[in-house]
Amino acid sequence: MNAPARAVVELPGDGLTLRADAYGSPEGPPVVFFHGGGQSRRAWRGAASNIAAAGYRTYTVDLRGHGASDWAADGDYLLDAFGRDVAALIDTFDRPVVLVGASRGGQSALVGASRRPGRVALVMLADVAPLLRDEGVDDFRDFFAASAAGFATVDAAADTLAEHLGLQRKSDVSGLEKTMRRGLDGRLYWQWDPLTVSPEFLNPPSESLALEHAAARITDPVVLVRAEHSTIVTDEGEALFRKLTPQLEVVLAKGVGHMITGDRNDVFAETLLDYLALYSPLP
């Protein structure tokens, strides 16, 4: 079977333009993928291509301030802003949409979907819960801080990834450069607005409250795919999620941890087709 053709499209956010890759027939039920903080839409391309090959219309979206999407002119990268983008995007579809989100993208999907009841067929979240382990978030804060000045080489960026996030250092890091941009100073930077990783936007108390409200408000189906080795989602966080969202289903992704720049999220979507058959079946 040939891989579905990919097209770059523009989608409306809340006052800015989001850019996405679209796969499959426009007539297929829509499935929209949102990456995690520090990633880009490339993180979901494998899953999106596979789901499109099954007959769905899939979109992998760059969040505001990431990849090729617009940076926020007002510097607003609070979770509420990402949620408004998702809600605006949902409004562009004339049928219920499936949302799949990893980390920050999952949080955004949960908040946005909770504001559009009945317009969402399913929300599948990769390692996202209303209550996050703040010590785990510290690892990402340290990584973002170490990345702020950019890197002289791709190898230096790979070293920082491995050092701060406990990842295995890959011998071939040539693909990592695709997730970076060249600054005017000649150094390499990750493809995000530096403001997106400012400390005030990384798991502030208001964010947990917003997630709890969204989890309690959402009435559409929700599936949590929890990473077996997550440093972010805990048993306590899962228990709170189940309490707030009675319809929640939980699936364990064995052998994987939380995701960050350069990773692919495809493993989190291995069971997605099964859930699509239940909640957004093909005609």
Secondary structure, DSSP 8 states (H G I E B T S, - for coil): -----EEEEEEE-SSSEEEEEEES-TTS-EEEEE--TT--GGGGHHHHHHHHHTT-EEEEE--TTBTTS---TT---SHHHHHHHHHHHHTT-SS-EEEEEETHHHHHHHHHHHTSTTSEEEEEEES--SS--HHHHHHHHHHHHHHTT-BSSHHHHHHHHHHHH-----S--GGGGGGEEE-TTS-EEESB-GGGGSGGGSS-HHHHHHHHHHHHH--S-EEEEEETT-SS--HHHHHHHHHH-TT-EEEEETT-----TT---GGGGTTHHHHHHHHS---
